[in-house]
Amino acid sequence: MKGESDEAPDAPDAPETDGDAEGGARAESDDDRDDQDEPGAETADAAGSGDALARATDVDRGATGDDEKAGDGKAAKASDVEESTGPKATAEPADDKAAETKADEPAVAKPVGAKATDTKPGDTNPGGPAGGKPVGSSDAPRVPKTRTETSAGEPAAEVAATPTAETAPEAAAEDSEPTGDKRGVDQPTTAFKALAPKRVDQPTTALKLPPREPERKSDPETPAERTSTFVPLRSDDIRPAPKAGEAAGASASPVGPTVTPDITAKPGAPKTSATPAAGLVEAERTRQQPMPPKPPLDLLAELTNTPPPRQTPVRTVFRRVKIWTPLVLLLVVVFAIAQAVRPLPEPALVLSADPTYTFGGEKLDMPWPAEGQGAVEVEGVGTIGSYGTEKSAPIASVAKIMTAYVILQGHPITGKQDGEEIVVDETAGEEANRPDESTAPIKEGQKYTQRQMLQLLMIPSGNNVARLLARWDAKTVDAFVGKMNAAAKDLGMTKSVYTDPSGLEATTRSTPADQLKLAKAVTRNDVFREIVNMPQADIPGIGKTIYNNNVILLEDGVNGIKTGSSTPAGGNLVWTADTVIDGKNRRIIGAVMGADLDGTLDAKLQRAIQNSLKLIKAAQKGVESATVVKKGQVVGYVDNGLGGRTPVVSTKDLKAVGWGGLEVDLKMTDGGTTPAQAAEAGTVVGEVTVGTGTGKVSAPVALRSEMTEPAFGDKLTRIT
């Protein structure tokens, strides 16, 4: 009995069957009845043992029938409770109905030394040890004990009858049973047999959780209400440590389901078993601190339960290849797409033929004068040659070429236009009578057109007309001289200086090369060319015919520009001449300056004019044409910018103007139109040219074969 009393608090460890609960309750009730019925037992000692045995047998039969009914009811109720509460539910005491039934039944005394045994489903002899009989019993039925025997067993009975929290209701029921002679007698084993409860599958609490009740506001929990140790992961979650007594009780308590005590119960109220919902709480937080993340290979090895392979140079290289290969492939794909969609470069014409051509035959031998300086060139082709030492020298009336150029730039006229009317002022009328310089016979108040004024300037070389035009254009002579020097600078006449519009002053200086630049610029105007090519002119109001001092204008192909003579300058002439080559006029331009060896001023001028004629004749004879490029000749190709080349050929013969020993430059241009990326054979894509300006000649060039767009491989491998 003492052993059972020590084990009573362990009821929550494992659920007891109804048979166990009934057997333990009956043993404790019988012991209590023995203690209460001892006075009745003393008065019954005189009765015979046979009467007592008969009476006990009758009582046992009635109790047996009632016990079986109560056992069936308890077994059914235990099954229901077991289904609703699950494995964590604690053992319930016998229901109130069974307790009331027990109170109405006659009490049967149990032997003092008898021990209540556990009854489990499937036991063949419930209620007893190995043989299914009560402890301390023999094969023959025991007789009721005497007072002495009963007193000897009281300590054990008192220990067994001590009520616990679980047996408190049963003890209260047993105390209410009527008193009588209830000394213990042997009971048949069938009195403790209970039906086996219906076995059903019980869900684990990890898979089946009861619904949570809505949280209600309550006071903060006390340390006694905490049933688990909370390890904070943050410093602000630290909870107060449990007391020493509670910690000791928690360590001594057996491992089992966590039960939350009912803190709402009032002090002194009877304790009731915890409900299933109260015994199920949230999972406790782990005591283990979070570990730093592991490398991917170690984590994979831990998941697969396989240790990572040992690192070797081969594995390292292989791993790097596996990692970098997709990245490299991705970069290659991106690079290929970018190269494919990049704008294509513009095709360009490239000259593959010899960029220079040298005319054959004997070198042109020019009759250069022995005095002064000069130069001759074919416009648009090049310079035939020059003689003398080039230096800036006075140019006399040759300066009037710049005066006419500035007037035509400021007041241009072409064709049959005459231009504005110009009134002769007093100064110009007075200067017309000067005997020491060449003048035009004009009078104050006369009106002349711009064309007529240019004729009076260039044909008789009137100095007074030059100064009149300067005042008409720029208000003052000095302002007009500034315009002359500005124009010279624009034309690249770096060795020329103008101080007056007529050239009378010796400070107006220039060179043959600079005068050739001016002559090429001013002869682009057709009115100027017409005027300087006139040997004489009749101008109304003059009263006489005016004659040109350039007497060689009557020679074939000779076109004069301007003569000039003075003591400082000597004889000078700037001229032009035409020559017909391949049915086209080619202009030859020359300048002869500084003819001043001997003779009069007029003789010096005539020598300069005659020397110029000799040079004109030689140039007209020596200048010829030659076929520089033949029709169908490959002269270059179209480069598409990605290495593709399509040849181009000349569509006709290209003839250039030159002379023996002349070297000309060959150029190829697109004519202002960029070739397309794709074109058919025969498409004109540019031209090949020789010379510049009026002497420029050209021939179209076309594709010899079809030109296609660059291939994908060319686009992929392009660098620029």
KELOKOL-203129 format. One record per residue (C-alpha): residue in one letter; z, y, x. Coordinates in steps of 0.2 Angstrom, whole numbers, padded with zeros to 4 digits, always signed. Example, Ala and Ser with C-alpha at 12.3 -4.5 7.8 and 13.67 -1.06 7.14 Angstrom:
a+0039-0022+0062s+0036-0005+0068
***
This chain:
m+0000+0000+0000k+0004+0012+0014g-0013+0009+0022e-0022+0014+0005s-0011+0029+0004d-0017+0035+0021e-0035+0032+0017a-0035+0042+0000p-0041+0059+0007d-0056+0050+0014a-0064+0048-0004p-0078+0061-0001d-0084+0051+0014a-0093+0038+0004p-0095+0036-0015e-0084+0023-0023t-0090+0012-0037d-0081+0012-0054g-0073-0005-0049d-0065+0003-0034a-0058+0018-0044e-0052+0007-0058g-0044-0006-0046g-0035+0008-0037a-0029+0017-0052r-0023+0001-0060a-0013-0003-0045e-0005+0013-0044s-0001+0013-0063d+0007-0004-0062d+0018+0002-0047d+0024+0017-0057r+0028+0006-0072d+0038-0006-0061d+0048+0009-0056q+0051+0015-0074d+0055-0002-0081e+0068-0008-0069p+0082-0005-0082g+0073-0016-0095a+0071-0029-0082e+0090-0031-0079t+0092-0035-0098a+0078-0047-0097d+0086-0058-0083a+0095-0069-0096a+0079-0074-0104g+0070-0090-0098s+0056-0090-0087g+0045-0099-0099d+0047-0086-0112a+0043-0072-0100l+0028-0082-0094a+0021-0084-0112r+0024-0066-0116a+0015-0061-0100t+0000-0072-0104d-0002-0065-0121v-0001-0047-0114d-0014-0052-0101r-0026-0058-0113g-0026-0042-0123a-0027-0032-0107t-0041-0042-0101g-0052-0038-0116d-0048-0020-0115d-0051-0019-0097e-0068-0027-0098k-0073-0014-0111a-0066+0000-0101g-0075-0006-0086d-0092-0007-0094g-0089+0011-0100k-0084+0017-0083a-0099+0008-0075a-0111+0017-0086k-0103+0034-0084a-0102+0032-0065s-0121+0028-0065d-0124+0044-0075v-0114+0055-0063e-0122+0047-0048e-0139+0051-0054s-0134+0069-0057t-0124+0073-0042g-0133+0063-0028p-0126+0056-0013k-0115+0070-0009a-0105+0070-0025t-0087+0065-0022a-0079+0050-0032e-0074+0055-0050p-0057+0049-0057a-0058+0038-0073d-0063+0048-0089d-0050+0054-0101k-0055+0040-0114a-0052+0026-0102a-0035+0034-0098e-0030+0035-0116t-0035+0017-0119k-0024+0012-0104a-0009+0022-0111d-0010+0012-0128e-0011-0005-0119p+0005-0015-0115a+0010-0013-0097v+0009-0027-0086a+0020-0028-0071k+0012-0031-0054p+0020-0040-0039v+0028-0027-0027g+0018-0034-0013a+0002-0034-0022k-0013-0023-0015a-0026-0015-0025t-0043-0021-0018d-0060-0012-0019t-0072-0019-0031k-0090-0018-0026p-0106-0023-0035g-0110-0040-0031d-0093-0047-0026t-0089-0064-0033n-0070-0061-0034p-0067-0043-0037g-0049-0037-0036g-0043-0048-0021p-0046-0052-0004a-0056-0067+0003g-0050-0079-0011g-0052-0067-0025k-0033-0068-0028p-0019-0054-0026v-0011-0052-0009g+0005-0062-0008s+0000-0074-0022s+0000-0093-0022d-0010-0106-0032a+0005-0106-0045p+0008-0091-0056r+0021-0080-0050v+0037-0077-0060p+0045-0060-0063k+0055-0053-0049t+0073-0049-0049r+0081-0032-0046t+0084-0037-0028e+0066-0041-0025t+0060-0026-0035s+0071-0014-0024a+0064-0022-0008g+0046-0016-0014e+0051+0001-0019p+0047+0011-0003a+0029+0004-0004a+0027+0007-0022e+0033+0025-0020v+0020+0028-0006a+0006+0021-0017a+0012+0030-0032t+0011+0047-0023p-0002+0057-0033t-0016+0065-0024a-0029+0078-0029e-0041+0064-0035t-0028+0054-0044a-0018+0068-0052p-0026+0065-0070e-0023+0047-0069a-0005+0049-0064a-0002+0061-0078a-0009+0048-0090e+0002+0034-0083d+0018+0044-0085s+0015+0046-0104e+0014+0026-0106p+0029+0019-0116t+0042+0010-0106g+0046-0008-0107d+0047-0024-0097k+0032-0023-0086r+0036-0032-0071g+0020-0038-0062v+0013-0055-0065d-0003-0064-0058q-0019-0058-0066p-0035-0068-0068t-0048-0062-0056t-0060-0059-0071a-0048-0044-0076f-0055-0034-0061k-0073-0039-0063a-0085-0025-0067l-0103-0024-0071a-0114-0019-0056p-0121-0001-0059k-0140+0001-0061r-0148+0004-0045v-0159+0019-0044d-0168+0028-0030q-0158+0044-0026p-0167+0059-0019t-0161+0066-0003t-0153+0083-0003a-0166+0089+0010l-0180+0086-0003k-0171+0090-0019l-0161+0106-0021p-0154+0112-0037p-0160+0129-0043r-0150+0144-0036e-0139+0154-0047p-0142+0172-0047e-0131+0180-0034r-0117+0190-0041k-0109+0204-0032s-0092+0199-0025d-0080+0204-0012p-0085+0200+0006e-0081+0182+0011t-0065+0178+0021p-0065+0168+0036a-0058+0153+0026e-0073+0153+0015r-0085+0150+0029t-0088+0131+0032s-0100+0132+0047t-0102+0141+0063f-0114+0155+0064v-0122+0159+0080p-0129+0177+0079l-0146+0181+0086r-0143+0199+0087s-0127+0209+0091d-0126+0217+0074d-0124+0199+0066i-0108+0194+0074r-0096+0187+0062p-0077+0185+0065a-0071+0169+0073p-0061+0156+0062k-0043+0155+0064a-0035+0141+0075g-0028+0131+0061e-0045+0131+0052a-0054+0127+0067a-0043+0112+0070g-0044+0106+0052a-0063+0107+0053s-0064+0097+0069a-0052+0084+0062s-0062+0082+0046p-0074+0068+0045v-0092+0072+0045g-0099+0073+0028p-0108+0084+0015t-0103+0102+0016v-0093+0107+0001t-0090+0126-0003p-0072+0128-0011d-0071+0137-0027i-0063+0154-0023t-0063+0159-0041a-0049+0146-0046k-0032+0154-0050p-0017+0149-0039g-0008+0133-0046a-0023+0128-0057p-0027+0109-0055k-0040+0105-0042t-0057+0099-0049s-0071+0091-0039a-0085+0102-0033t-0100+0102-0043p-0116+0096-0035a-0123+0114-0034a-0108+0120-0025g-0110+0106-0011l-0128+0111-0007v-0129+0126+0004e-0143+0134+0015a-0146+0126+0032e-0136+0132+0046r-0144+0143+0059t-0147+0134+0076r-0135+0136+0090q-0149+0135+0102q-0155+0151+0110p-0174+0154+0109m-0183+0149+0124p-0197+0159+0132p-0215+0153+0128k-0221+0139+0139p-0238+0139+0147p-0252+0132+0136l-0254+0116+0146d-0236+0112+0146l-0235+0116+0128l-0249+0104+0124a-0242+0091+0135e-0225+0092+0126l-0234+0091+0109t-0244+0076+0114n-0229+0069+0123t-0240+0068+0139p-0235+0077+0155p-0248+0089+0162p-0260+0083+0175r-0256+0086+0193q-0265+0102+0199t-0278+0098+0212p-0292+0109+0219v-0305+0099+0209r-0296+0101+0193t-0293+0120+0196v-0312+0123+0200f-0316+0112+0184r-0304+0122+0173r-0311+0139+0180v-0329+0133+0177k-0324+0128+0159i-0316+0145+0156w-0330+0156+0164t-0345+0147+0159p-0345+0152+0141l-0341+0170+0146v-0356+0170+0158l-0367+0162+0145l-0362+0176+0133l-0365+0189+0145v-0382+0182+0148v-0386+0182+0130v-0381+0200+0128f-0391+0205+0143a-0406+0196+0137i-0405+0204+0120a-0402+0222+0128q-0417+0219+0139a-0428+0214+0124v-0424+0229+0113r-0425+0242+0127p-0439+0255+0125l-0454+0250+0135p-0459+0262+0149e-0474+0273+0147p-0490+0266+0155a-0497+0276+0169l-0514+0277+0177v-0514+0273+0196l-0529+0276+0207s-0534+0261+0218a-0550+0268+0225d-0550+0278+0241p-0542+0295+0237t-0554+0304+0248y-0573+0305+0250t-0583+0312+0265f-0600+0318+0263g-0613+0311+0274g-0627+0319+0284e-0626+0332+0298k-0612+0345+0297l-0616+0361+0289d-0620+0374+0303m-0616+0392+0296p-0624+0408+0305w-0607+0417+0307p-0608+0435+0312a-0602+0440+0330e-0591+0454+0324g-0577+0457+0311q-0570+0443+0301g-0576+0433+0285a-0575+0417+0275v-0587+0407+0263e-0582+0394+0250v-0590+0385+0236e-0579+0388+0220g-0570+0373+0214v-0575+0362+0230g-0568+0370+0245t-0570+0382+0260i-0587+0380+0269g-0579+0389+0284s-0573+0406+0291y-0576+0416+0307g-0566+0429+0317t-0547+0431+0318e-0540+0433+0301k-0529+0449+0300s-0525+0462+0287a-0538+0477+0289p-0544+0492+0280i-0556+0487+0266a-0563+0504+0260s-0571+0504+0243v-0569+0485+0242a-0552+0490+0234k-0561+0495+0218i-0562+0476+0214m-0543+0476+0211t-0544+0492+0201a-0557+0484+0189y-0546+0468+0188v-0531+0478+0183i-0540+0488+0170l-0548+0472+0162q-0531+0464+0162g-0523+0478+0153h-0538+0482+0142p-0549+0466+0141i-0567+0466+0135t-0579+0452+0134g-0597+0449+0128k-0605+0465+0121q-0589+0474+0119d-0588+0492+0126g-0570+0495+0125e-0561+0511+0122e-0567+0529+0124i-0561+0538+0140v-0561+0557+0141v-0565+0564+0158d-0551+0576+0163e-0551+0592+0173t-0546+0583+0189a-0560+0570+0188g-0573+0584+0185e-0568+0594+0200e-0567+0578+0211a-0585+0574+0207n-0591+0588+0218r-0582+0582+0234p-0595+0580+0248d-0584+0569+0260e-0583+0554+0248s-0593+0544+0236t-0591+0551+0218a-0599+0549+0201p-0607+0565+0193i-0596+0566+0178k-0589+0582+0170e-0573+0587+0161g-0573+0584+0143q-0586+0570+0143k-0582+0554+0134y-0587+0537+0141t-0584+0519+0135q-0573+0507+0146r-0589+0498+0150q-0598+0514+0156m-0583+0519+0166l-0583+0502+0175q-0601+0504+0178l-0598+0521+0186l-0584+0513+0196m-0593+0498+0203i-0612+0503+0205p-0611+0520+0213s-0593+0517+0219g-0586+0533+0212n-0569+0537+0219n-0565+0550+0206v-0568+0537+0192a-0556+0526+0200r-0542+0539+0200l-0547+0543+0182l-0545+0525+0176a-0528+0524+0185r-0522+0540+0176w-0529+0533+0159d-0520+0516+0161a-0504+0521+0169k-0502+0539+0166t-0500+0542+0185v-0509+0535+0200d-0494+0529+0209a-0489+0519+0193f-0506+0511+0193v-0505+0507+0212g-0489+0498+0208k-0499+0487+0195m-0511+0483+0209n-0499+0477+0221a-0490+0467+0207a-0507+0459+0203a-0510+0455+0221k-0493+0446+0222d-0497+0436+0206l-0514+0430+0214g-0505+0425+0230m-0513+0439+0241t-0499+0439+0253k-0508+0449+0266s-0514+0463+0255v-0507+0480+0252y-0514+0493+0240t-0509+0512+0242d-0523+0520+0232p-0535+0514+0218s-0551+0519+0227g-0548+0512+0245l-0551+0529+0253e-0535+0528+0262a-0534+0517+0278t-0517+0510+0272t-0525+0500+0259r-0528+0483+0268s-0532+0465+0265t-0540+0449+0272p-0556+0439+0268a-0546+0425+0261d-0536+0436+0250q-0552+0444+0244l-0559+0427+0240k-0544+0424+0229l-0547+0440+0220a-0565+0437+0218k-0563+0420+0210a-0551+0428+0197v-0561+0443+0192t-0577+0435+0191r-0571+0424+0176n-0574+0439+0166d-0592+0440+0160v-0593+0459+0158f-0587+0461+0176r-0600+0448+0182e-0614+0457+0172i-0609+0474+0179v-0608+0469+0198n-0625+0460+0196m-0634+0476+0191p-0644+0484+0205q-0645+0501+0195a-0640+0508+0178d-0644+0523+0167i-0629+0530+0159p-0630+0544+0145g-0623+0560+0151i-0625+0557+0169g-0643+0564+0169k-0650+0552+0182t-0651+0534+0187i-0637+0527+0197y-0641+0514+0211n-0631+0500+0218n-0628+0501+0237n-0629+0481+0238v-0648+0480+0241i-0648+0461+0242l-0645+0459+0224l-0664+0457+0222e-0663+0441+0232d-0664+0425+0223g-0647+0419+0217v-0637+0434+0225n-0624+0442+0215g-0615+0456+0222i-0597+0461+0219k-0593+0477+0230t-0598+0485+0246g-0586+0496+0256s-0588+0507+0271s-0577+0519+0281t-0574+0524+0298p-0558+0514+0299a-0565+0499+0289g-0583+0498+0296g-0595+0489+0285n-0589+0477+0272l-0596+0467+0258v-0588+0454+0245w-0602+0444+0237t-0606+0429+0226a-0621+0418+0225d-0627+0404+0214t-0635+0388+0218v-0642+0375+0206i-0636+0357+0210d-0640+0343+0198g-0645+0355+0185k-0629+0365+0186n-0625+0382+0194r-0613+0382+0208r-0605+0398+0213i-0603+0402+0232i-0591+0416+0236g-0590+0425+0253a-0583+0440+0262v-0589+0450+0277m-0577+0463+0284g-0576+0474+0300a-0594+0476+0305d-0591+0491+0316l-0598+0487+0334d-0610+0502+0335g-0622+0513+0325t-0618+0525+0310l-0607+0521+0296d-0622+0517+0285a-0629+0505+0299k-0613+0496+0299l-0614+0494+0281q-0631+0487+0281r-0627+0475+0295a-0613+0468+0285i-0625+0466+0270q-0638+0457+0280n-0625+0446+0288s-0619+0441+0271l-0637+0437+0266k-0639+0425+0280l-0623+0416+0275i-0629+0415+0257k-0645+0407+0262a-0637+0394+0273a-0624+0390+0260q-0637+0388+0246k-0647+0376+0258g-0632+0366+0264v-0623+0363+0248e-0628+0347+0239s-0622+0333+0228a-0617+0315+0232t-0612+0301+0221v-0593+0298+0225v-0590+0285+0211k-0603+0273+0204k-0603+0267+0186g-0593+0252+0183q-0584+0254+0199v-0565+0249+0198v-0556+0265+0203g-0538+0260+0197y-0527+0251+0184v-0515+0254+0170d-0497+0250+0175n-0487+0245+0160g-0471+0248+0170l-0466+0230+0170g-0478+0224+0184g-0493+0221+0172r-0509+0229+0179t-0525+0231+0169p-0540+0237+0179v-0550+0253+0174v-0568+0257+0179s-0579+0272+0179t-0590+0274+0164k-0604+0284+0173d-0608+0290+0190l-0597+0304+0197k-0607+0316+0208a-0598+0329+0218v-0604+0345+0226g-0602+0347+0245w-0610+0348+0261g-0611+0337+0277g-0595+0333+0284l-0585+0339+0269e-0570+0328+0264v-0565+0330+0245d-0551+0323+0236l-0552+0310+0222k-0540+0311+0208m-0537+0301+0191t-0528+0308+0176d-0525+0302+0159g-0533+0318+0151g-0517+0323+0143t-0515+0307+0133t-0503+0293+0137p-0511+0275+0137a-0505+0263+0124q-0495+0247+0128a-0509+0237+0121a-0528+0241+0120e-0545+0232+0119a-0557+0231+0133g-0568+0247+0135t-0555+0259+0128v-0556+0275+0138v-0539+0279+0145g-0542+0294+0157e-0554+0302+0169v-0558+0302+0188t-0561+0320+0195v-0567+0328+0211g-0564+0347+0215t-0555+0361+0206g-0559+0375+0195t-0578+0378+0191g-0582+0366+0205k-0573+0352+0196v-0583+0336+0191s-0576+0321+0182a-0581+0305+0174p-0572+0295+0161v-0563+0278+0165a-0560+0264+0153l-0551+0247+0153r-0561+0233+0160s-0551+0219+0151e-0539+0219+0136m-0522+0226+0139t-0507+0216+0131e-0489+0220+0129p-0477+0214+0142a-0471+0196+0140f-0453+0192+0136g-0450+0186+0154d-0456+0203+0160k-0444+0212+0148l-0430+0201+0154t-0432+0203+0172r-0436+0222+0172i-0424+0233+0182t-0429+0251+0178
***
